[in-house]
């Protein structure tokens, strides 16, 4: 998974080269491939020099697990606040 770090535009294309959209800074792509373990189905072509961050599958899964646990704890704490 890569996350666009600079304020640039990129073309998101399918396997046939059809432009599916333009992404901006802060956009992420490739997350479905990280979740499923399958190959990416699109190609990113930058319009100008770009800085991106690559996240490995184990790191992505750990980050998502931590985020889910944190969100669950916040919801439980919220509900417990009202049950007292």
C-alpha positions in Angstrom: 0.0 0.0 0.0 1.3 3.4 -0.8 0.1 6.7 0.5 0.6 9.8 -1.6 2.6 12.3 0.6 3.0 15.3 -1.7 0.2 17.6 -3.2 0.2 16.0 -6.6 -2.2 14.3 -8.9 -1.9 10.7 -10.1 -4.0 8.7 -12.6 -5.5 5.5 -11.3 -5.9 3.2 -14.3 -7.4 -0.3 -14.7 -5.6 -3.2 -16.5 -6.8 -1.8 -19.8 -5.2 1.6 -19.2 -8.5 3.4 -18.7 -8.2 6.3 -16.3 -10.5 5.7 -13.4 -9.8 8.8 -11.5 -7.3 11.2 -10.0 -5.9 11.0 -6.5 -4.6 13.8 -4.3 -2.2 14.1 -1.4 -3.3 11.8 1.5 -4.9 9.3 -0.8 -4.2 5.6 -0.3 -4.3 2.8 -2.8 -3.5 -0.9 -2.9 -5.3 -1.7 0.4 -7.6 -4.4 -1.2 -4.5 -6.3 -2.4 -3.0 -6.1 1.2 -6.2 -7.4 2.7 -6.9 -10.2 0.2 -3.3 -11.1 -0.6 -4.1 -10.9 -4.3 -2.3 -8.8 -7.0 -3.2 -5.2 -7.5 -5.8 -4.5 -10.1 -4.8 -1.0 -11.0 -1.8 1.1 -11.9 -0.8 4.4 -10.5 1.0 6.9 -12.8 2.3 10.1 -11.3 2.0 13.4 -13.1 5.2 14.8 -11.4 7.9 13.6 -9.0 6.1 12.1 -6.0 7.0 10.9 -2.5 5.1 7.8 -1.4 5.2 5.5 1.5 5.1 1.7 1.1 3.5 -0.3 3.9 4.0 -4.1 4.0 1.1 -6.5 4.5 2.1 -7.5 8.1 2.5 -3.8 9.1 -0.9 -2.9 7.5 -2.7 -5.7 9.2 -1.1 -4.8 12.6 -2.1 -1.1 12.1 -5.7 -2.1 11.2 -5.9 -4.4 14.2 -4.6 -1.7 16.5 -7.1 0.8 15.1 -10.0 -1.6 15.5 -9.0 -2.4 19.1 -8.7 1.3 19.9 -12.1 2.1 18.3 -13.8 -0.8 20.2 -12.3 0.4 23.5 -13.6 3.9 22.9 -17.1 2.7 22.1 -17.1 0.4 25.2 -15.9 3.3 27.4 -18.5 5.6 26.0 -21.3 3.1 26.7 -20.0 2.3 30.2 -20.1 6.1 30.9 -23.9 6.1 30.3 -24.6 2.8 32.2 -23.4 4.2 35.5 
